[in-house]
Amino acid sequence: MYKIEEYHSRSICPENPTGGKGMAAQAEPNPKWPARNLGVGSKCAPFIEIEAHSRVTLGEISDSGVITSIWITGEVDRGLILRMNWDNEEIPSVEVPLTDFFLYGFHPAHNIQEDNWNAGPDYTVNSSLMCVNPNRGLNCFIPMPFYKHAKITLENRSSMKKGIYYQINYHLKEHKEKIGYFHAQYRSSKPVIKGQDHVLLETDGNGQYIGCAMYVGLNRNRNWWGEGEFKFFMDNDETYPTICTTGLEDYFGGAFNWDIQGEYKCYQTPYMGMPYVYKPDGLYQIQQRFCLYRWHVMDPIRYHENLKVSVQCLGWKISDDGKNNKDFLYREDDYITVAYYYQDTVNKLIVPLPSHDDIQAD
């Protein structure tokens, strides 16, 4: 913060869609919006509208630099797809449902009607790289460097027009050092096939894994479900990985089922947390939902040729008398993940997104 650097600060928003120097706050008043009587310079374009089944470019930068933060709010849900392309690559390095990207997947308002999207309830996230602040303020502070070009788009897959507010802050700078391109890979197993692992990420390249968001939906019985190990197969590992964890809740920094006096205990820290547990109402919404995050800021997992990250869907077997006998069994729960990582090339091993209906279904 105290160093004087040869950077140039810029920002893209509806009031300055190109991020140009001295080009902000020049939008003309819109007769439909509150500043219509105040004139230029009076918050005349606070948001954009994305038509149903269309895609817009939020920001495009033709220079060398690094995106430093992104803020988005409005009618946000899983029907919006966030994409990021670096240095004119056709394959996006990020292709993720918007709310899943920002740690806001199974949000409490998933059953709210589209014309009542802002009614709540709501939850917040307080982590080092992502924050969700009241009311649905989605924030990302992951640095995203590029050599010559960056493009961020948002696709509206739904049948409703969406109003979106956003701010993309960045620095123009030349990179004298070698950079890694930021990636985010979305994977969905609904359900996980019994006996198979859910794969979070597969990639070829030289880079580092910096964390994940995970959304778990329980199916069938609601007994303890989090015994699965995370496994990191790196640099041509075959049958066995180089790194594995002792269990799912352990990977996210918790212990012993997150069980405090028979209740799941939510928590949030800079690098790991479980900010929300959806408790069913016992009628139609009878299955629990969990939102989790883990950031490898202090302990990035580095690979040089390739990386595969997977997690088991494993739980306890409950005996006929209702007592836990500590035997494990494979489960068939819903696992949805976003893996975040940097690498020296754009990942070509992108898995196509599921359909709009499949992504929306909780």
C-alpha positions as CSV (number, residue, x, y, z in Angstrom):
1,M,0.0,0.0,0.0
2,Y,2.9,2.3,0.6
3,K,4.9,1.6,-2.6
4,I,4.7,4.0,-5.5
5,E,4.1,1.7,-8.5
6,E,4.0,2.4,-12.2
7,Y,0.3,1.3,-12.4
8,H,-2.7,3.2,-13.9
9,S,-5.9,2.6,-12.0
10,R,-9.0,2.1,-14.2
11,S,-12.6,1.0,-13.6
12,I,-15.4,-0.3,-15.8
13,C,-19.1,0.1,-14.8
14,P,-22.3,1.2,-16.6
15,E,-21.2,4.8,-16.1
16,N,-17.9,4.1,-17.9
17,P,-18.3,0.9,-20.0
18,T,-14.8,1.3,-21.6
19,G,-12.9,2.2,-18.5
20,G,-11.4,5.2,-20.3
21,K,-9.5,7.9,-18.4
22,G,-11.8,10.9,-17.7
23,M,-14.7,9.1,-19.3
24,A,-16.9,8.3,-16.2
25,A,-20.2,9.8,-15.1
26,Q,-21.1,11.0,-18.7
27,A,-24.2,8.8,-19.3
28,E,-27.2,10.6,-20.6
29,P,-30.4,10.6,-18.3
30,N,-32.8,7.8,-19.0
31,P,-36.4,8.9,-18.7
32,K,-37.3,5.7,-16.9
33,W,-34.7,6.1,-14.1
34,P,-34.5,8.3,-11.0
35,A,-31.9,10.7,-12.3
36,R,-33.9,11.7,-15.3
37,N,-34.4,15.3,-14.0
38,L,-30.8,15.9,-12.8
39,G,-28.7,15.7,-15.9
40,V,-25.3,14.2,-16.9
41,G,-23.1,13.4,-13.9
42,S,-25.9,12.5,-11.6
43,K,-25.9,8.6,-11.6
44,C,-27.7,8.4,-14.8
45,A,-26.7,4.8,-15.6
46,P,-26.4,2.8,-12.4
47,F,-27.1,-0.6,-14.0
48,I,-27.7,-2.5,-17.2
49,E,-30.5,-4.7,-18.4
50,I,-29.8,-8.1,-20.0
51,E,-32.5,-9.4,-22.2
52,A,-33.7,-12.9,-21.8
53,H,-31.6,-15.5,-23.7
54,S,-28.9,-13.0,-24.6
55,R,-25.3,-12.2,-23.7
56,V,-23.6,-8.9,-22.9
57,T,-20.0,-7.8,-22.5
58,L,-19.5,-6.3,-19.1
59,G,-15.9,-5.3,-19.8
60,E,-13.2,-5.5,-22.5
61,I,-9.6,-4.3,-22.0
62,S,-7.1,-4.2,-24.9
63,D,-3.9,-3.7,-22.9
64,S,-1.7,-5.3,-20.4
65,G,-2.9,-5.4,-16.8
66,V,-4.6,-7.1,-13.9
67,I,-8.2,-7.1,-12.7
68,T,-8.1,-6.4,-9.0
69,S,-11.7,-6.7,-7.9
70,I,-15.2,-7.3,-9.2
71,W,-18.5,-6.3,-7.6
72,I,-21.9,-7.5,-9.0
73,T,-25.4,-7.3,-7.6
74,G,-29.0,-7.0,-8.8
75,E,-31.2,-9.9,-10.1
76,V,-28.5,-12.4,-9.6
77,D,-29.1,-16.2,-9.7
78,R,-27.8,-19.3,-11.4
79,G,-29.5,-18.4,-14.6
80,L,-26.6,-15.9,-15.3
81,I,-23.4,-17.4,-16.7
82,L,-20.1,-15.6,-16.1
83,R,-17.3,-16.0,-18.6
84,M,-13.8,-14.6,-18.8
85,N,-11.4,-14.9,-21.7
86,W,-7.7,-13.9,-21.6
87,D,-5.5,-12.7,-24.4
88,N,-8.0,-13.3,-27.2
89,E,-8.3,-17.0,-26.5
90,E,-11.6,-18.4,-27.8
91,I,-12.0,-20.9,-24.9
92,P,-13.1,-19.1,-21.7
93,S,-10.9,-19.7,-18.7
94,V,-13.9,-19.0,-16.5
95,E,-17.4,-20.4,-17.4
96,V,-19.5,-20.6,-14.2
97,P,-23.0,-19.8,-13.0
98,L,-22.7,-16.3,-11.5
99,T,-23.8,-17.1,-8.0
100,D,-21.8,-20.3,-7.7
101,F,-18.7,-18.4,-8.7
102,F,-19.2,-15.9,-5.8
103,L,-19.8,-18.6,-3.1
104,Y,-23.6,-18.0,-3.2
105,G,-24.9,-21.2,-4.8
106,F,-27.7,-22.6,-2.7
107,H,-28.8,-19.2,-1.5
108,P,-31.8,-19.1,0.8
109,A,-34.0,-17.3,-1.7
110,H,-33.8,-20.2,-4.2
111,N,-37.6,-20.7,-3.9
112,I,-38.4,-17.0,-4.2
113,Q,-40.4,-16.1,-7.3
114,E,-38.5,-14.1,-10.0
115,D,-40.6,-11.0,-9.5
116,N,-39.8,-11.0,-5.8
117,W,-36.0,-11.7,-6.1
118,N,-34.9,-9.2,-3.5
119,A,-37.2,-10.3,-0.7
120,G,-34.7,-12.5,1.1
121,P,-33.8,-14.3,3.2
122,D,-30.1,-13.8,2.7
123,Y,-26.7,-14.9,4.0
124,T,-23.3,-13.3,4.0
125,V,-19.8,-14.6,3.2
126,N,-16.7,-13.0,4.8
127,S,-13.5,-14.6,3.3
128,S,-10.2,-13.3,2.0
129,L,-10.9,-13.7,-1.7
130,M,-14.8,-13.5,-1.9
131,C,-17.4,-11.6,0.1
132,V,-21.1,-11.6,-0.1
133,N,-22.5,-8.6,1.7
134,P,-26.1,-7.4,2.5
135,N,-28.1,-7.5,0.3
136,R,-26.6,-9.8,-2.4
137,G,-23.5,-7.7,-2.9
138,L,-21.1,-10.2,-4.6
139,N,-17.4,-9.3,-4.4
140,C,-14.3,-11.0,-5.7
141,F,-10.7,-10.0,-4.9
142,I,-8.8,-12.6,-6.8
143,P,-6.1,-11.0,-9.0
144,M,-6.6,-11.8,-12.7
145,P,-3.6,-10.8,-14.9
146,F,-3.4,-10.7,-18.7
147,Y,-0.7,-9.7,-21.2
148,K,-2.8,-7.9,-23.9
149,H,-6.5,-8.5,-23.7
150,A,-9.3,-9.4,-21.2
151,K,-13.0,-9.9,-21.8
152,I,-15.8,-10.5,-19.2
153,T,-19.3,-11.5,-20.4
154,L,-22.5,-12.4,-18.7
155,E,-25.2,-14.6,-20.4
156,N,-28.8,-14.5,-19.3
157,R,-30.1,-18.0,-19.9
158,S,-33.5,-17.3,-18.2
159,S,-36.7,-16.2,-19.8
160,M,-36.8,-13.0,-17.8
161,K,-34.9,-9.7,-18.4
162,K,-32.3,-9.1,-15.6
163,G,-31.1,-5.8,-14.1
164,I,-27.4,-6.0,-13.1
165,Y,-25.1,-3.5,-11.3
166,Y,-21.4,-4.1,-11.6
167,Q,-17.9,-2.6,-11.1
168,I,-14.7,-4.1,-12.5
169,N,-11.5,-2.5,-11.0
170,Y,-8.2,-3.0,-12.7
171,H,-4.6,-1.7,-13.2
172,L,-2.9,-1.1,-16.5
173,K,0.7,-2.4,-16.1
174,E,3.3,-4.4,-18.1
175,H,4.2,-7.8,-16.7
176,K,7.9,-8.2,-16.5
177,E,7.5,-11.5,-14.7
178,K,5.7,-14.7,-16.0
179,I,2.0,-14.7,-15.1
180,G,-0.5,-17.5,-14.6
181,Y,-3.9,-17.1,-16.2
182,F,-6.8,-17.2,-13.7
183,H,-9.3,-20.1,-14.2
184,A,-12.5,-21.3,-12.6
185,Q,-13.9,-24.7,-13.5
186,Y,-17.5,-25.6,-12.7
187,R,-18.5,-29.3,-12.2
188,S,-21.8,-30.8,-11.3
189,S,-22.6,-34.4,-10.2
190,K,-26.4,-34.6,-9.5
191,P,-26.1,-37.2,-8.0
192,V,-22.6,-38.5,-7.6
193,I,-22.6,-42.0,-9.1
194,K,-22.4,-44.5,-6.3
195,G,-18.9,-45.7,-5.7
196,Q,-17.4,-43.0,-8.0
197,D,-15.6,-39.8,-7.0
198,H,-16.7,-36.4,-8.0
199,V,-14.1,-34.6,-10.1
200,L,-13.6,-30.9,-9.3
201,L,-10.8,-30.3,-11.8
202,E,-8.8,-31.8,-14.6
203,T,-6.2,-29.7,-16.4
204,D,-2.9,-29.9,-18.3
205,G,-0.3,-27.2,-17.6
206,N,2.0,-25.6,-15.1
207,G,0.2,-23.8,-12.3
208,Q,-1.3,-23.8,-8.8
209,Y,-4.7,-24.7,-7.4
210,I,-5.9,-21.9,-5.1
211,G,-9.2,-23.3,-3.7
212,C,-12.8,-24.3,-4.3
213,A,-16.4,-23.5,-3.6
214,M,-18.6,-26.6,-2.9
215,Y,-22.3,-27.0,-2.7
216,V,-23.7,-30.2,-1.3
217,G,-27.3,-31.4,-1.5
218,L,-28.2,-34.5,0.5
219,N,-30.3,-37.2,-1.1
220,R,-32.1,-40.1,0.6
221,N,-31.2,-40.4,4.2
222,R,-29.8,-37.4,6.0
223,N,-27.2,-39.3,8.1
224,W,-23.6,-38.0,8.3
225,W,-22.3,-37.6,4.8
226,G,-18.8,-36.0,5.0
227,E,-16.3,-38.8,5.3
228,G,-15.0,-38.5,1.7
229,E,-11.3,-37.7,1.0
230,F,-10.1,-34.9,-1.3
231,K,-7.5,-36.3,-3.6
232,F,-4.9,-34.4,-5.7
233,F,-3.4,-36.4,-8.5
234,M,-0.5,-34.3,-9.9
235,D,2.2,-34.5,-12.5
236,N,1.2,-37.9,-13.9
237,D,0.0,-39.7,-10.7
238,E,-1.9,-42.8,-11.8
239,T,-3.6,-45.1,-9.3
240,Y,-2.8,-43.1,-6.1
241,P,-2.6,-39.4,-5.5
242,T,0.3,-37.4,-4.0
243,I,-2.0,-35.5,-1.6
244,C,-5.2,-36.7,0.2
245,T,-7.2,-35.4,3.2
246,T,-8.7,-37.2,6.1
247,G,-12.3,-36.2,5.3
248,L,-14.5,-33.6,3.7
249,E,-15.1,-31.5,6.8
250,D,-11.4,-31.7,7.7
251,Y,-10.5,-30.3,4.2
252,F,-12.7,-27.3,5.0
253,G,-10.9,-26.8,8.3
254,G,-13.6,-28.2,10.6
255,A,-13.7,-31.4,12.6
256,F,-16.1,-34.1,13.9
257,N,-19.0,-33.4,11.6
258,W,-19.3,-29.7,12.5
259,D,-21.5,-31.1,15.3
260,I,-22.1,-28.8,18.2
261,Q,-24.8,-30.2,20.5
262,G,-26.5,-32.0,17.7
263,E,-26.5,-29.0,15.3
264,Y,-24.4,-28.1,12.3
265,K,-22.3,-25.0,13.3
266,C,-21.7,-22.5,10.5
267,Y,-18.4,-20.6,10.5
268,Q,-16.4,-18.1,8.3
269,T,-12.7,-17.4,8.3
270,P,-10.4,-15.8,5.8
271,Y,-9.4,-19.1,4.2
272,M,-12.2,-21.6,4.9
273,G,-15.7,-21.8,6.0
274,M,-19.3,-23.1,5.9
275,P,-21.3,-19.9,5.8
276,Y,-24.7,-21.4,5.3
277,V,-26.7,-24.6,6.0
278,Y,-30.2,-24.8,4.5
279,K,-32.5,-26.5,6.9
280,P,-35.5,-28.1,5.3
281,D,-39.1,-27.2,6.3
282,G,-40.1,-30.8,6.4
283,L,-42.8,-30.6,3.7
284,Y,-41.5,-30.2,0.1
285,Q,-38.0,-29.0,0.8
286,I,-36.8,-32.0,2.9
287,Q,-33.2,-32.3,2.0
288,Q,-30.4,-30.3,3.6
289,R,-28.0,-28.0,1.6
290,F,-24.5,-26.9,2.5
291,C,-22.3,-24.1,1.1
292,L,-18.5,-24.4,1.7
293,Y,-15.3,-22.7,0.7
294,R,-11.6,-23.4,1.0
295,W,-8.8,-20.9,-0.1
296,H,-5.2,-22.1,-0.6
297,V,-3.8,-18.6,-0.2
298,M,-1.1,-19.6,2.3
299,D,-0.8,-23.1,1.0
300,P,-1.3,-23.2,-2.8
301,I,-1.1,-26.7,-4.3
302,R,1.5,-26.5,-7.2
303,Y,1.7,-28.7,-10.2
304,H,4.0,-28.6,-13.3
305,E,2.4,-30.9,-15.9
306,N,-1.2,-31.8,-14.9
307,L,-3.6,-31.9,-12.0
308,K,-6.8,-33.8,-11.2
309,V,-8.7,-33.0,-8.0
310,S,-11.5,-35.3,-6.8
311,V,-13.6,-36.0,-3.7
312,Q,-15.4,-39.1,-2.5
313,C,-19.1,-39.1,-1.7
314,L,-18.8,-41.2,1.5
315,G,-20.8,-41.3,4.8
316,W,-21.6,-43.4,7.8
317,K,-23.7,-46.6,7.8
318,I,-26.4,-46.4,10.5
319,S,-27.3,-49.7,12.1
320,D,-30.9,-51.0,12.4
321,D,-31.1,-49.8,16.0
322,G,-30.3,-46.3,15.0
323,K,-26.8,-46.2,16.5
324,N,-23.8,-45.2,14.5
325,N,-21.6,-48.3,14.1
326,K,-18.8,-46.3,12.3
327,D,-19.0,-48.4,9.1
328,F,-18.6,-46.3,5.9
329,L,-20.7,-46.5,2.8
330,Y,-20.8,-44.7,-0.6
331,R,-23.6,-42.2,-0.9
332,E,-25.4,-40.6,-3.9
333,D,-25.6,-36.9,-2.9
334,D,-25.5,-33.9,-5.2
335,Y,-22.0,-32.3,-5.4
336,I,-21.5,-29.0,-7.2
337,T,-18.1,-27.4,-7.2
338,V,-16.1,-24.5,-8.6
339,A,-12.3,-25.0,-8.7
340,Y,-10.1,-21.9,-8.8
341,Y,-6.6,-22.0,-10.1
342,Y,-3.8,-20.3,-12.1
343,Q,-1.7,-21.8,-14.9
344,D,0.6,-20.7,-17.6
345,T,-1.7,-21.7,-20.5
346,V,-5.5,-21.6,-21.0
347,N,-7.0,-25.0,-20.0
348,K,-8.4,-26.8,-23.1
349,L,-10.0,-29.5,-21.0
350,I,-13.3,-27.6,-20.3
351,V,-16.4,-29.6,-19.4
352,P,-19.5,-28.2,-21.1
353,L,-22.0,-26.6,-18.8
354,P,-25.2,-28.5,-18.0
355,S,-28.5,-27.2,-19.3
356,H,-30.2,-24.2,-17.8
357,D,-32.8,-26.4,-16.1
358,D,-30.2,-28.7,-14.6
359,I,-28.2,-25.8,-13.2
360,Q,-31.3,-24.2,-11.7
361,A,-32.6,-27.3,-10.1
362,D,-31.7,-27.5,-6.4
